[in-house]
Amino acid sequence: MPYSHWANIGSPLAQKQNSDRKFDMKKFWFLATLALSAAALGTIASAPAHAEKRVALVIGNNDYKNIPALRKAVNDARVMGDTLKQLGFNVMFAENQTRKAFSETMLAFDAMISPGDTAFFFFAGHGFEVASQNYLLPTEIAAVTQGQEELIREGAFAAERVI
């Protein structure tokens, strides 16, 4: 998501621009998530049977404190978790994760994975990009304005850590 979309989220002009784009952005993110999930599940469903085990971490965050809350992210995560269970995955599910809880959940998930395992990660919630680096936002992330990008780096979870 471009930084400019979030930079002035509190200003009346930005709110007007965001409300004008709300339908298009929701549609875009829904379709993007659906396409990526379908591609990932198709790949996983056809994965060789010799993997030791299939494990998945599914996180859904709705209840953001300082930025707009979401209504359907937790539900999306639950549906994904149920689908993965049907595909034979041992699913670890978490919702409304703070920064500390997110880190603890990631550590627990990492401990579940052994060499040869198939691992799957799904996150439904807010994300942010700063200087070509993507971040997954915990529920207590601070609202930021332009020039405060460091608050995102300190308070969010770098997406590259998942990989």
Legacy VTK file of the C-alpha trace (Angstrom):
# vtk DataFile Version 3.0
C-alpha trace
ASCII
DATASET POLYDATA
POINTS 163 float
0.000 0.000 0.000
1.572 3.322 -0.940
2.737 5.420 1.961
0.740 8.416 0.733
-2.511 6.551 1.398
-1.724 6.347 5.122
0.420 9.438 5.569
-2.328 11.880 6.488
-5.074 9.514 7.498
-6.343 11.919 10.156
-6.734 15.002 7.958
-10.221 15.854 6.617
-8.914 15.900 3.032
-7.265 12.504 3.447
-10.427 11.085 5.012
-12.474 12.383 2.054
-9.960 10.914 -0.422
-9.899 7.638 1.496
-13.697 7.416 1.606
-13.811 8.056 -2.150
-11.367 5.181 -2.657
-12.733 2.903 0.055
-14.751 0.648 -2.264
-11.995 0.362 -4.835
-9.297 -0.356 -2.223
-11.425 -2.953 -0.445
-12.199 -4.630 -3.751
-8.529 -4.560 -4.769
-7.283 -6.069 -1.490
-10.035 -8.673 -1.435
-9.241 -9.787 -4.993
-5.499 -9.716 -4.366
-5.829 -11.790 -1.196
-8.205 -14.202 -2.890
-5.889 -14.664 -5.873
-2.787 -15.177 -3.748
-4.576 -17.557 -1.406
-5.994 -19.594 -4.284
-2.573 -19.827 -5.893
-0.935 -20.816 -2.617
-3.581 -23.402 -1.779
-3.353 -24.862 -5.282
0.382 -25.243 -4.877
0.050 -26.729 -1.399
-2.703 -29.153 -2.388
-0.451 -30.540 -5.108
2.672 -30.645 -2.888
4.478 -33.965 -2.668
3.215 -36.291 0.047
6.704 -36.866 1.465
6.691 -33.692 3.585
7.054 -34.556 7.266
4.029 -32.528 8.308
1.917 -29.586 7.199
1.704 -26.664 9.607
0.045 -23.277 9.213
-0.101 -20.049 11.140
-3.216 -17.979 10.495
-3.602 -14.524 12.056
-6.547 -12.144 11.802
-6.525 -8.624 13.259
-9.722 -6.558 13.460
-9.469 -4.582 16.696
-6.982 -1.826 15.905
-6.781 0.819 18.629
-5.232 3.842 16.862
-6.024 3.270 13.187
-9.308 2.265 11.533
-10.563 -1.075 12.835
-11.462 -3.829 10.415
-14.646 -5.869 10.424
-13.862 -9.017 8.464
-10.173 -9.841 8.860
-10.694 -12.273 11.753
-13.506 -13.987 9.872
-11.315 -14.260 6.746
-8.574 -15.809 8.855
-11.006 -18.319 10.375
-12.210 -19.379 6.919
-8.610 -19.790 5.762
-7.774 -21.802 8.888
-10.746 -24.110 8.317
-9.748 -24.594 4.677
-6.184 -25.441 5.643
-7.420 -27.957 8.218
-9.436 -29.639 5.466
-6.211 -29.880 3.463
-4.502 -31.706 6.321
-2.687 -28.839 8.016
-2.113 -28.517 11.737
-3.318 -24.905 12.094
-2.212 -22.441 14.754
-4.749 -19.605 14.856
-4.356 -16.199 16.505
-6.471 -13.076 16.428
-6.098 -9.430 17.398
-2.390 -9.693 18.065
-0.427 -6.966 19.842
3.257 -6.584 18.921
4.340 -8.754 21.851
1.708 -11.425 21.181
2.606 -11.411 17.467
6.261 -12.080 18.294
5.366 -14.838 20.772
3.031 -16.450 18.236
5.729 -16.358 15.549
8.240 -17.961 17.935
5.778 -20.736 18.807
5.065 -21.327 15.113
8.773 -21.442 14.331
9.209 -24.100 17.035
6.543 -26.241 15.305
8.459 -26.342 12.021
11.096 -28.955 11.268
13.213 -29.500 8.157
11.104 -31.088 5.434
7.817 -29.672 6.748
5.423 -27.660 4.639
4.701 -24.343 6.361
1.996 -21.846 5.411
1.438 -18.329 6.776
-1.693 -16.210 6.329
-2.308 -12.727 7.717
-5.526 -10.737 7.435
-5.183 -7.205 8.763
-3.543 -3.890 8.032
-0.174 -3.719 6.312
2.167 -0.833 5.594
5.128 -0.175 3.310
8.062 2.023 4.264
11.023 2.344 1.900
10.124 -0.862 0.003
9.887 -2.796 3.282
6.510 -4.358 4.129
5.140 -4.512 7.668
2.232 -6.394 9.242
0.500 -4.157 11.758
-0.330 -5.307 15.294
-3.492 -4.013 16.914
-1.842 -1.324 19.059
0.252 0.267 16.277
0.455 4.046 16.578
-1.253 6.264 14.017
1.451 8.045 12.062
1.820 11.079 9.871
4.413 11.781 7.235
7.878 11.855 8.766
7.031 9.364 11.521
7.842 6.196 9.571
10.201 5.036 12.301
7.179 4.445 14.545
6.001 1.815 12.055
9.407 0.134 11.949
9.530 -0.022 15.762
5.930 -1.043 16.369
5.134 -3.386 13.478
6.242 -6.823 12.392
8.522 -6.923 9.330
6.958 -9.212 6.719
10.375 -10.541 5.723
10.714 -12.135 9.176
7.955 -14.555 8.209
10.047 -15.856 5.331
LINES 1 164
163 0 1 2 3 4 5 6 7 8 9 10 11 12 13 14 15 16 17 18 19 20 21 22 23 24 25 26 27 28 29 30 31 32 33 34 35 36 37 38 39 40 41 42 43 44 45 46 47 48 49 50 51 52 53 54 55 56 57 58 59 60 61 62 63 64 65 66 67 68 69 70 71 72 73 74 75 76 77 78 79 80 81 82 83 84 85 86 87 88 89 90 91 92 93 94 95 96 97 98 99 100 101 102 103 104 105 106 107 108 109 110 111 112 113 114 115 116 117 118 119 120 121 122 123 124 125 126 127 128 129 130 131 132 133 134 135 136 137 138 139 140 141 142 143 144 145 146 147 148 149 150 151 152 153 154 155 156 157 158 159 160 161 162
